[in-house]
Each structure stands twice: as C-alpha cells, then as structure tokens.
Amino acid sequence: MASILSHPAIPLALGCVLGPRRLPPRYWVLGAIASIAPDADVVSFVLRIPYASPFGHRGATHSIVFALAIAAIFTLCEWRRFAARGLLFAYLFIATISHPLIDMLTDGGLGIALLWPFSNERFFFPDTPIEVSPIGAGFFSARGLSVFLSELKWIWLPSASVALASLFLRSNKQPA
C-alpha cells in the first residue's frame, strides 16, 4: 500500500482543479478522509483475518463497490448542506477509488480486490513503480524514507503539478 500520508494527494489536487467556488474546501477534507477510508481494513490484522481473505487487507474495502458506498454515505450526510450533490458524489467516488488504484501501482502485497463482491481476484497494474509502505512504526525507518521518496515522485509531484497548473490557469483566465 501507499502510505496514509499520500492517498489524500489525489482528492486535494482534484479540489484545486474544481476550485473553491464549485467545491468548497471543507469537501476537500472530506475527500481526503474518503481517500484513506479503504485502509480501515488494517483492523483485519488485529482480528487475525487472513490477508488473502475477501475481508483481509486490500480486500473488500479496496473495491469499486466500497468506493461507491463511501461516496453515497458521505454525500447523504451532506445532502442538505450542498446543492451540487452529483458533483460531490463524483468527487468523493474519485477520492475513494483513487486509493486502490494507487495501491495497484505498489510493488508488494497480494494485489487489490477491485471487483469484490463479484470476484475475489486481486489485481496490480502491469507496472508497479511505487514502493509498498511498511505498516506501523516501520514507516519511520530507512525503508520508510525510501517509500516516502517514491511516493513523492509518483504521487505528490504529479498531484501538485496538476493543482498548480489549475491555479495558474484559473488566475490567468480573462473575465467574460
């Protein structure tokens, strides 16, 4: 998996692309939370659920169905506060589904059960350039630093580039 610190990069960049008028920054925070929600399955280690189980790490909570459910639940919670519900749902779905898609780019583990409950098969992308993050205190080690640098290169720099480009384009837009 990528570290919990890097998953929010995608929804934060997307929030910048949409801009604060279309999607208020409070929803960027909700998107960041949605982006880390799939890793709630780390509790499976404490519960001694086998990694390869559909309810093990990178199983059901890393699926398209889970991303749809999180987006629906969070959107329903904000139903009365935000009129652009379709936009919010799409944003939250992208925020949540970005998590397993990033994890499919990592070089370790058993893969991602993206199609659960229809299939328990686990997937990686053909190229896996992101170093898999150690779970727990192992992140604060030499290996953790290597993972951080990998995530900086493959997640944060592209996300920051998109966010900065959108800010630049928006600031240079001529009024109509």
GROMACS elastic network, one bead per residue, 0.5 to 0.9 nm:
[ bonds ]
;  ai    aj funct       b0    kb
    1     4     6  0.85716   500
    1    39     6  0.88064   500
    1    58     6  0.81942   500
    1    99     6  0.88304   500
    1   100     6  0.84127   500
    1   102     6  0.78316   500
    1   104     6  0.80248   500
    1   105     6  0.85951   500
    1   106     6  0.61737   500
    1   107     6  0.84637   500
    1   108     6  0.74810   500
    1   109     6  0.76334   500
    1   130     6  0.87884   500
    1   131     6  0.81707   500
    1   132     6  0.50988   500
    1   133     6  0.55524   500
    1   134     6  0.80149   500
    1   135     6  0.85636   500
    2     5     6  0.81426   500
    2     6     6  0.66490   500
    2     7     6  0.70254   500
    2    99     6  0.83544   500
    2   102     6  0.69324   500
    2   103     6  0.58365   500
    2   105     6  0.86505   500
    2   106     6  0.68127   500
    2   130     6  0.74126   500
    2   131     6  0.74355   500
    2   132     6  0.57764   500
    2   133     6  0.53800   500
    2   134     6  0.87514   500
    2   147     6  0.80638   500
    2   148     6  0.89243   500
    2   151     6  0.72362   500
    3     6     6  0.55948   500
    3     7     6  0.69204   500
    3   132     6  0.80000   500
    3   133     6  0.55657   500
    3   134     6  0.79739   500
    3   135     6  0.81536   500
    3   139     6  0.82335   500
    3   147     6  0.81424   500
    3   148     6  0.79649   500
    3   151     6  0.81081   500
    4     7     6  0.57527   500
    4     8     6  0.77816   500
    4    35     6  0.87779   500
    4    36     6  0.62113   500
    4    39     6  0.79251   500
    5     8     6  0.68201   500
    5     9     6  0.82034   500
    5    36     6  0.86402   500
    6     9     6  0.56305   500
    6    10     6  0.82997   500
    6    36     6  0.89926   500
    6   148     6  0.85433   500
    6   151     6  0.67439   500
    6   152     6  0.81249   500
    6   155     6  0.68825   500
    6   156     6  0.70028   500
    7    10     6  0.65721   500
    7    11     6  0.81465   500
    7    32     6  0.74042   500
    7    35     6  0.57310   500
    7    36     6  0.61361   500
    7    95     6  0.86109   500
    7    98     6  0.75433   500
    7    99     6  0.59832   500
    7   102     6  0.76629   500
    7   155     6  0.81619   500
    8    11     6  0.56334   500
    8    12     6  0.61090   500
    8    13     6  0.85738   500
    8    29     6  0.86535   500
    8    31     6  0.73708   500
    8    33     6  0.74185   500
    8    34     6  0.83760   500
    8    35     6  0.56800   500
    8    36     6  0.70041   500
    8    95     6  0.77473   500
    8    99     6  0.85669   500
    9    12     6  0.52340   500
    9    13     6  0.60731   500
    9    14     6  0.85742   500
    9    32     6  0.77020   500
    9    35     6  0.88138   500
    9   155     6  0.69138   500
    9   156     6  0.60396   500
    9   159     6  0.60571   500
    9   160     6  0.77897   500
   10    13     6  0.52098   500
   10    14     6  0.61449   500
   10    15     6  0.85667   500
   10    31     6  0.88906   500
   10    32     6  0.82057   500
   10    35     6  0.81295   500
   10    94     6  0.85751   500
   10    95     6  0.67017   500
   10    98     6  0.69543   500
   10    99     6  0.87734   500
   10   155     6  0.77587   500
   10   156     6  0.82197   500
   10   159     6  0.60199   500
   10   160     6  0.89457   500
   11    15     6  0.59610   500
   11    16     6  0.85990   500
   11    28     6  0.64877   500
   11    29     6  0.85117   500
   11    30     6  0.89949   500
   11    31     6  0.54886   500
   11    32     6  0.59277   500
   11    34     6  0.87513   500
   11    35     6  0.72083   500
   11    91     6  0.75970   500
   11    92     6  0.80558   500
   11    94     6  0.74781   500
   11    96     6  0.85138   500
   11    98     6  0.81778   500
   11   159     6  0.89548   500
   12    16     6  0.64119   500
   12    17     6  0.87699   500
   12    25     6  0.89367   500
   12    28     6  0.58032   500
   12    29     6  0.78396   500
   12    31     6  0.73882   500
   12    32     6  0.68032   500
   12    95     6  0.87212   500
   12   159     6  0.81087   500
   12   160     6  0.88818   500
   12   163     6  0.79689   500
   13    16     6  0.50868   500
   13    17     6  0.63346   500
   13    18     6  0.87657   500
   13    28     6  0.89425   500
   13   159     6  0.54596   500
   13   160     6  0.64659   500
   13   161     6  0.85131   500
   13   162     6  0.64362   500
   13   164     6  0.84435   500
   13   166     6  0.88915   500
   14    18     6  0.61926   500
   14    19     6  0.83948   500
   14    28     6  0.83426   500
   14    91     6  0.78693   500
   14    94     6  0.89435   500
   14    95     6  0.84370   500
   14   159     6  0.83066   500
   14   162     6  0.81386   500
   14   163     6  0.71262   500
   15    18     6  0.51428   500
   15    19     6  0.59077   500
   15    20     6  0.73397   500
   15    22     6  0.89389   500
   15    23     6  0.67492   500
   15    24     6  0.82029   500
   15    25     6  0.72065   500
   15    27     6  0.80640   500
   15    28     6  0.56619   500
   15    31     6  0.84345   500
   15    91     6  0.82853   500
   15   163     6  0.81182   500
   16    20     6  0.72746   500
   16    23     6  0.88991   500
   16    25     6  0.87826   500
   16    28     6  0.86669   500
   16   162     6  0.83340   500
   16   163     6  0.52712   500
   16   164     6  0.79587   500
   16   166     6  0.66740   500
   16   167     6  0.68896   500
   17    20     6  0.89844   500
   17   162     6  0.74389   500
   17   163     6  0.59921   500
   17   164     6  0.87063   500
   17   165     6  0.84141   500
   17   166     6  0.52125   500
   17   167     6  0.72987   500
   17   170     6  0.88776   500
   18    21     6  0.78887   500
   18    22     6  0.59692   500
   18    23     6  0.62864   500
   18   166     6  0.83809   500
   19    22     6  0.57216   500
   19    23     6  0.60780   500
   19    24     6  0.75024   500
   19    25     6  0.83116   500
   19   166     6  0.84288   500
   19   167     6  0.81782   500
   19   170     6  0.85567   500
   20    23     6  0.50211   500
   20    25     6  0.58286   500
   21    24     6  0.60652   500
   21    25     6  0.89119   500
   22    84     6  0.83341   500
   22    87     6  0.86397   500
   23    26     6  0.82379   500
   23    27     6  0.66024   500
   23    28     6  0.76843   500
   23    84     6  0.85267   500
   23    87     6  0.81718   500
   23    88     6  0.76383   500
   24    27     6  0.57933   500
   24    28     6  0.71835   500
   25    29     6  0.67167   500
   25    30     6  0.88309   500
   26    29     6  0.53116   500
   26    30     6  0.66242   500
   26    31     6  0.88314   500
   27    31     6  0.60138   500
   27    32     6  0.84799   500
   27    88     6  0.79269   500
   27    91     6  0.89092   500
   27    92     6  0.86017   500
   28    32     6  0.62081   500
   28    33     6  0.86788   500
   28    91     6  0.89695   500
   29    33     6  0.63186   500
   29    34     6  0.86078   500
   30    33     6  0.50643   500
   30    34     6  0.61402   500
   30    35     6  0.85884   500
   30    74     6  0.79747   500
   30    92     6  0.77442   500
   31    35     6  0.60763   500
   31    36     6  0.88444   500
   31    91     6  0.72271   500
   31    92     6  0.55059   500
   31    93     6  0.86453   500
   31    94     6  0.85547   500
   31    95     6  0.54067   500
   31    96     6  0.74223   500
   32    35     6  0.50380   500
   32    36     6  0.66626   500
   32    37     6  0.87998   500
   32    92     6  0.89204   500
   32    95     6  0.69901   500
   32    96     6  0.84629   500
   33    36     6  0.54324   500
   33    37     6  0.61816   500
   33    95     6  0.85898   500
   33    96     6  0.84912   500
   34    37     6  0.50449   500
   34    38     6  0.77703   500
   34    67     6  0.83438   500
   34    70     6  0.69231   500
   34    71     6  0.77301   500
   34    74     6  0.84043   500
   34    92     6  0.66079   500
   34    93     6  0.82193   500
   34    95     6  0.60450   500
   34    96     6  0.50412   500
   34    97     6  0.88336   500
   34    99     6  0.87955   500
   35    38     6  0.71145   500
   35    39     6  0.88185   500
   35    92     6  0.82145   500
   35    94     6  0.84608   500
   35    95     6  0.50005   500
   35    97     6  0.73507   500
   35    98     6  0.67162   500
   35    99     6  0.55974   500
   36    39     6  0.58058   500
   36    40     6  0.76773   500
   36    95     6  0.87832   500
   36    96     6  0.73264   500
   36    99     6  0.68318   500
   37    40     6  0.55844   500
   37    41     6  0.84549   500
   37    61     6  0.78979   500
   37    70     6  0.81794   500
   37    96     6  0.71924   500
   37    99     6  0.84702   500
   38    41     6  0.64578   500
   38    42     6  0.88884   500
   38    58     6  0.77648   500
   38    60     6  0.84769   500
   38    62     6  0.54584   500
   38    63     6  0.84716   500
   38    66     6  0.78911   500
   38    67     6  0.81750   500
   38    96     6  0.73581   500
   38    97     6  0.87687   500
   38    99     6  0.69686   500
   38   100     6  0.76485   500
   39    42     6  0.57957   500
   39    43     6  0.85625   500
   39    57     6  0.75335   500
   39    58     6  0.75961   500
   39    61     6  0.72812   500
   39    62     6  0.79248   500
   39    99     6  0.85879   500
   40    43     6  0.63544   500
   40    44     6  0.85643   500
   40    57     6  0.87007   500
   40    61     6  0.76423   500
   41    44     6  0.55521   500
   41    45     6  0.81321   500
   41    55     6  0.73868   500
   41    56     6  0.66251   500
   41    57     6  0.53687   500
   41    58     6  0.72323   500
   41    59     6  0.79085   500
   41    60     6  0.84228   500
   41    61     6  0.65288   500
   41    62     6  0.87730   500
   42    45     6  0.57296   500
   42    46     6  0.76031   500
   42    56     6  0.77582   500
   42    57     6  0.57907   500
   42    58     6  0.85939   500
   42   135     6  0.87627   500
   43    46     6  0.52718   500
   43    47     6  0.62990   500
   43    48     6  0.85745   500
   43    49     6  0.86810   500
   43    56     6  0.86536   500
   43    57     6  0.82926   500
   44    48     6  0.58886   500
   44    49     6  0.50069   500
   44    50     6  0.75342   500
   44    51     6  0.77394   500
   44    55     6  0.72004   500
   44    56     6  0.55080   500
   44    57     6  0.64499   500
   45    49     6  0.61109   500
   45    50     6  0.76016   500
   45    51     6  0.76892   500
   45    56     6  0.76181   500
   45    57     6  0.76578   500
   46    49     6  0.77820   500
   47    50     6  0.89608   500
   48    51     6  0.85658   500
   48    56     6  0.87487   500
   49    52     6  0.84841   500
   49    53     6  0.68360   500
   49    55     6  0.71013   500
   49    56     6  0.56482   500
   49    57     6  0.85257   500
   50    53     6  0.53041   500
   50    54     6  0.87384   500
   50    55     6  0.80626   500
   50    56     6  0.56479   500
   50    57     6  0.82013   500
   51    54     6  0.81755   500
   51    55     6  0.78775   500
   51    57     6  0.54211   500
   51    58     6  0.78791   500
   51    59     6  0.81015   500
   51   109     6  0.89800   500
   51   110     6  0.80434   500
   52    55     6  0.80242   500
   52    56     6  0.59210   500
   52    57     6  0.75772   500
   52    58     6  0.85085   500
   52    59     6  0.75836   500
   52   110     6  0.71810   500
   52   120     6  0.89232   500
   52   122     6  0.89075   500
   53    57     6  0.79870   500
   53    59     6  0.69569   500
   53    60     6  0.89966   500
   53   120     6  0.82896   500
   54    57     6  0.82281   500
   54    58     6  0.82633   500
   54    60     6  0.56701   500
   54    61     6  0.89565   500
   54   113     6  0.74194   500
   54   116     6  0.75448   500
   54   117     6  0.82622   500
   54   120     6  0.61614   500
   55    58     6  0.80078   500
   55    59     6  0.53296   500
   55    60     6  0.56016   500
   55    61     6  0.76281   500
   56    59     6  0.53822   500
   56    60     6  0.76799   500
   56    61     6  0.88346   500
   57    60     6  0.82593   500
   57    61     6  0.80525   500
   57    62     6  0.84189   500
   57   112     6  0.87385   500
   58    61     6  0.66059   500
   58    62     6  0.53740   500
   58    63     6  0.83919   500
   58   100     6  0.76720   500
   58   103     6  0.84068   500
   58   109     6  0.85682   500
   58   110     6  0.79960   500
   58   111     6  0.69676   500
   58   112     6  0.52011   500
   58   113     6  0.63583   500
   58   114     6  0.86170   500
   58   122     6  0.84321   500
   59    62     6  0.55627   500
   59    63     6  0.70645   500
   59   111     6  0.85825   500
   59   112     6  0.62060   500
   59   114     6  0.76359   500
   59   116     6  0.73815   500
   59   120     6  0.76867   500
   59   122     6  0.79084   500
   60    63     6  0.54026   500
   60    64     6  0.87581   500
   60    65     6  0.81022   500
   60    66     6  0.68306   500
   60   112     6  0.87003   500
   60   113     6  0.62688   500
   60   114     6  0.76268   500
   60   115     6  0.84266   500
   60   116     6  0.56911   500
   60   117     6  0.71631   500
   60   120     6  0.84279   500
   61    64     6  0.85351   500
   61    65     6  0.82917   500
   61    66     6  0.54664   500
   61    67     6  0.77833   500
   61   100     6  0.87012   500
   61   113     6  0.82934   500
   61   114     6  0.87161   500
   61   116     6  0.87128   500
   62    65     6  0.84721   500
   62    66     6  0.66527   500
   62    67     6  0.75347   500
   62    96     6  0.86586   500
   62    97     6  0.75978   500
   62    99     6  0.73309   500
   62   100     6  0.51806   500
   62   101     6  0.86707   500
   62   103     6  0.88828   500
   62   112     6  0.63565   500
   62   113     6  0.61633   500
   62   114     6  0.58812   500
   62   115     6  0.87698   500
   62   116     6  0.83009   500
   63    66     6  0.52159   500
   63    67     6  0.64189   500
   63    68     6  0.87389   500
   63    97     6  0.75785   500
   63   100     6  0.71889   500
   63   112     6  0.76298   500
   63   113     6  0.58201   500
   63   115     6  0.56825   500
   63   116     6  0.56470   500
   63   117     6  0.80971   500
   64    67     6  0.50520   500
   64    68     6  0.62062   500
   64    69     6  0.86203   500
   64    93     6  0.87717   500
   64    96     6  0.87699   500
   64    97     6  0.65163   500
   64   100     6  0.87170   500
   64   113     6  0.89142   500
   64   114     6  0.58178   500
   64   115     6  0.63579   500
   64   116     6  0.75216   500
   65    68     6  0.51074   500
   65    69     6  0.61808   500
   65    70     6  0.87183   500
   65   114     6  0.83073   500
   65   115     6  0.76470   500
   65   116     6  0.71378   500
   65   117     6  0.77113   500
   66    70     6  0.61352   500
   66    71     6  0.85158   500
   66    96     6  0.82773   500
   66    97     6  0.84155   500
   66   116     6  0.86675   500
   67    70     6  0.52247   500
   67    71     6  0.61226   500
   67    72     6  0.85161   500
   67    92     6  0.81063   500
   67    93     6  0.55497   500
   67    94     6  0.79618   500
   67    95     6  0.83354   500
   67    96     6  0.51413   500
   67    97     6  0.54070   500
   67    98     6  0.89975   500
   68    71     6  0.51783   500
   68    72     6  0.60723   500
   68    73     6  0.86069   500
   68    89     6  0.85579   500
   68    92     6  0.85401   500
   68    93     6  0.58469   500
   68    96     6  0.81693   500
   68    97     6  0.83086   500
   69    72     6  0.50615   500
   69    73     6  0.60449   500
   69    74     6  0.85163   500
   69    93     6  0.84846   500
   70    73     6  0.51621   500
   70    74     6  0.60173   500
   70    75     6  0.83215   500
   70    92     6  0.75633   500
   70    93     6  0.72928   500
   70    96     6  0.72709   500
   71    74     6  0.53567   500
   71    75     6  0.59349   500
   71    76     6  0.84859   500
   71    88     6  0.81205   500
   71    89     6  0.53812   500
   71    90     6  0.74910   500
   71    91     6  0.80264   500
   71    94     6  0.85464   500
   71    95     6  0.85603   500
   71    96     6  0.73937   500
   72    75     6  0.51333   500
   72    76     6  0.60443   500
   72    77     6  0.85917   500
   72    89     6  0.64355   500
   72    92     6  0.83105   500
   72    93     6  0.81711   500
   73    76     6  0.51659   500
   73    77     6  0.62628   500
   73    78     6  0.88563   500
   74    77     6  0.50570   500
   74    78     6  0.65092   500
   74    79     6  0.86591   500
   74    88     6  0.88472   500
   74    89     6  0.79559   500
   74    92     6  0.76712   500
   75    78     6  0.51537   500
   75    79     6  0.59206   500
   75    82     6  0.87712   500
   75    85     6  0.67081   500
   75    86     6  0.86699   500
   75    88     6  0.64431   500
   75    89     6  0.56905   500
   75    92     6  0.78345   500
   76    80     6  0.83009   500
   76    85     6  0.86524   500
   76    89     6  0.89751   500
   77    80     6  0.79848   500
   77    81     6  0.86692   500
   78    81     6  0.52791   500
   78    82     6  0.61478   500
   78    85     6  0.83175   500
   78    88     6  0.89175   500
   79    82     6  0.60313   500
   79    83     6  0.73194   500
   79    85     6  0.68799   500
   80    83     6  0.72086   500
   82    85     6  0.63879   500
   82    88     6  0.80713   500
   83    86     6  0.85832   500
   83    88     6  0.88860   500
   84    87     6  0.54405   500
   84    88     6  0.62925   500
   84    89     6  0.87383   500
   85    89     6  0.59858   500
   85    90     6  0.84973   500
   86    89     6  0.51264   500
   86    90     6  0.61378   500
   86    91     6  0.84967   500
   87    90     6  0.51726   500
   87    91     6  0.60212   500
   87    92     6  0.85315   500
   88    91     6  0.50697   500
   88    92     6  0.60566   500
   88    93     6  0.84520   500
   89    92     6  0.51888   500
   89    93     6  0.60174   500
   89    94     6  0.85780   500
   90    93     6  0.50734   500
   90    94     6  0.61413   500
   90    95     6  0.84971   500
   91    94     6  0.52146   500
   91    95     6  0.60826   500
   91    96     6  0.86634   500
   92    96     6  0.60992   500
   92    97     6  0.84814   500
   93    96     6  0.51999   500
   93    97     6  0.59617   500
   93    98     6  0.83130   500
   94    97     6  0.51793   500
   94    98     6  0.58166   500
   94    99     6  0.88668   500
   95    98     6  0.53864   500
   95    99     6  0.72533   500
   96    99     6  0.57335   500
   96   100     6  0.79089   500
   97   100     6  0.58367   500
   97   101     6  0.64283   500
   97   102     6  0.87341   500
   98   101     6  0.50466   500
   98   102     6  0.59819   500
   98   103     6  0.85131   500
   99   102     6  0.52814   500
   99   103     6  0.62394   500
   99   104     6  0.86977   500
  100   104     6  0.60619   500
  100   105     6  0.87810   500
  100   112     6  0.65285   500
  100   113     6  0.85557   500
  100   114     6  0.71895   500
  101   104     6  0.50653   500
  101   105     6  0.68541   500
  101   112     6  0.83852   500
  101   114     6  0.85550   500
  101   124     6  0.85764   500
  101   125     6  0.84366   500
  102   105     6  0.52621   500
  102   106     6  0.70704   500
  102   130     6  0.83652   500
  102   155     6  0.82311   500
  103   106     6  0.52597   500
  103   107     6  0.86449   500
  103   111     6  0.78859   500
  103   112     6  0.72646   500
  103   124     6  0.78984   500
  103   128     6  0.89650   500
  103   130     6  0.83330   500
  103   132     6  0.80588   500
  104   107     6  0.81715   500
  104   111     6  0.64570   500
  104   112     6  0.63196   500
  104   123     6  0.66423   500
  104   125     6  0.55014   500
  104   126     6  0.89329   500
  104   127     6  0.89165   500
  104   128     6  0.71350   500
  105   124     6  0.64346   500
  105   125     6  0.58114   500
  105   126     6  0.82462   500
  105   127     6  0.66407   500
  105   129     6  0.61069   500
  105   130     6  0.57852   500
  105   131     6  0.84558   500
  105   132     6  0.88085   500
  106   109     6  0.82027   500
  106   111     6  0.87383   500
  106   124     6  0.77577   500
  106   125     6  0.85643   500
  106   127     6  0.85862   500
  106   129     6  0.62188   500
  106   131     6  0.54299   500
  106   132     6  0.51281   500
  106   133     6  0.84373   500
  107   124     6  0.85316   500
  107   127     6  0.85643   500
  107   128     6  0.51261   500
  107   129     6  0.66602   500
  107   130     6  0.61805   500
  107   131     6  0.54697   500
  107   132     6  0.55365   500
  108   111     6  0.76508   500
  108   128     6  0.86030   500
  108   131     6  0.74214   500
  108   132     6  0.53889   500
  108   133     6  0.85477   500
  109   112     6  0.86498   500
  109   132     6  0.77842   500
  110   122     6  0.66607   500
  110   123     6  0.78818   500
  110   124     6  0.84632   500
  111   114     6  0.88921   500
  111   121     6  0.83476   500
  111   124     6  0.53322   500
  112   115     6  0.85789   500
  112   120     6  0.89339   500
  112   121     6  0.77758   500
  112   124     6  0.66285   500
  113   116     6  0.55553   500
  113   117     6  0.85204   500
  113   119     6  0.74069   500
  113   120     6  0.56736   500
  113   121     6  0.57596   500
  113   123     6  0.64918   500
  114   117     6  0.88053   500
  114   119     6  0.82377   500
  114   120     6  0.82047   500
  114   121     6  0.79605   500
  114   122     6  0.68495   500
  114   123     6  0.70712   500
  115   118     6  0.57116   500
  115   119     6  0.53862   500
  115   120     6  0.69679   500
  115   121     6  0.74572   500
  115   122     6  0.82205   500
  116   120     6  0.55234   500
  116   121     6  0.78778   500
  117   120     6  0.67891   500
  119   122     6  0.84187   500
  124   127     6  0.79184   500
  124   128     6  0.73657   500
  125   128     6  0.63180   500
  128   131     6  0.79095   500
  129   150     6  0.78543   500
  129   154     6  0.75684   500
  130   133     6  0.88466   500
  130   147     6  0.75238   500
  130   150     6  0.56526   500
  130   151     6  0.63100   500
  130   153     6  0.86407   500
  130   154     6  0.66253   500
  130   155     6  0.85612   500
  131   146     6  0.77169   500
  131   147     6  0.53208   500
  131   148     6  0.85063   500
  131   150     6  0.60834   500
  131   151     6  0.75326   500
  132   147     6  0.67320   500
  133   138     6  0.84221   500
  133   139     6  0.67713   500
  133   143     6  0.82817   500
  133   144     6  0.67529   500
  133   147     6  0.58985   500
  133   148     6  0.82554   500
  134   137     6  0.78838   500
  134   138     6  0.54055   500
  134   139     6  0.54529   500
  134   143     6  0.78949   500
  134   144     6  0.68427   500
  134   147     6  0.83801   500
  135   138     6  0.62054   500
  135   139     6  0.66055   500
  136   139     6  0.62245   500
  136   140     6  0.84519   500
  137   140     6  0.56853   500
  137   141     6  0.79034   500
  138   141     6  0.57228   500
  138   142     6  0.87291   500
  138   143     6  0.75732   500
  138   144     6  0.64683   500
  139   142     6  0.81966   500
  139   143     6  0.69977   500
  139   145     6  0.73782   500
  139   147     6  0.80432   500
  139   148     6  0.86026   500
  140   143     6  0.78354   500
  140   144     6  0.53969   500
  140   145     6  0.71626   500
  141   145     6  0.63186   500
  141   146     6  0.86943   500
  142   145     6  0.51038   500
  142   146     6  0.63976   500
  142   147     6  0.87481   500
  143   146     6  0.50184   500
  143   147     6  0.62537   500
  143   148     6  0.86166   500
  144   148     6  0.61034   500
  144   149     6  0.86526   500
  145   149     6  0.62372   500
  145   150     6  0.85985   500
  146   149     6  0.52011   500
  146   150     6  0.62624   500
  146   151     6  0.87068   500
  147   150     6  0.50010   500
  147   151     6  0.61507   500
  147   152     6  0.84944   500
  148   151     6  0.50709   500
  148   152     6  0.60196   500
  148   153     6  0.86353   500
  149   153     6  0.62583   500
  149   154     6  0.86805   500
  150   153     6  0.52292   500
  150   154     6  0.61505   500
  150   155     6  0.81040   500
  151   154     6  0.51545   500
  151   155     6  0.51574   500
  151   156     6  0.64358   500
  151   157     6  0.85185   500
  152   155     6  0.56904   500
  152   157     6  0.58681   500
  152   158     6  0.86617   500
  153   156     6  0.63919   500
  153   157     6  0.55958   500
  153   158     6  0.75309   500
  154   157     6  0.66091   500
  154   158     6  0.66239   500
  154   159     6  0.87416   500
  155   158     6  0.57886   500
  155   159     6  0.60952   500
  155   160     6  0.85503   500
  156   159     6  0.50830   500
  156   160     6  0.58318   500
  156   161     6  0.83588   500
  157   160     6  0.50997   500
  157   161     6  0.59874   500
  157   162     6  0.86385   500
  158   161     6  0.50413   500
  158   162     6  0.62993   500
  158   163     6  0.86722   500
  159   162     6  0.52277   500
  159   163     6  0.62084   500
  159   164     6  0.86081   500
  160   164     6  0.59505   500
  160   165     6  0.83590   500
  161   164     6  0.51987   500
  161   165     6  0.59641   500
  161   166     6  0.85221   500
  162   165     6  0.51412   500
  162   166     6  0.61666   500
  162   167     6  0.86594   500
  163   166     6  0.52387   500
  163   167     6  0.62851   500
  163   168     6  0.86656   500
  164   167     6  0.50391   500
  164   168     6  0.60616   500
  164   169     6  0.85521   500
  165   168     6  0.50323   500
  165   169     6  0.60840   500
  165   170     6  0.85046   500
  166   169     6  0.51068   500
  166   170     6  0.60177   500
  166   171     6  0.85038   500
  167   170     6  0.51362   500
  167   171     6  0.60731   500
  167   172     6  0.86241   500
  168   171     6  0.52083   500
  168   172     6  0.62538   500
  168   173     6  0.86733   500
  169   172     6  0.52277   500
  169   173     6  0.61273   500
  170   173     6  0.52326   500
  170   174     6  0.88257   500
  171   174     6  0.84528   500
  173   176     6  0.88878   500
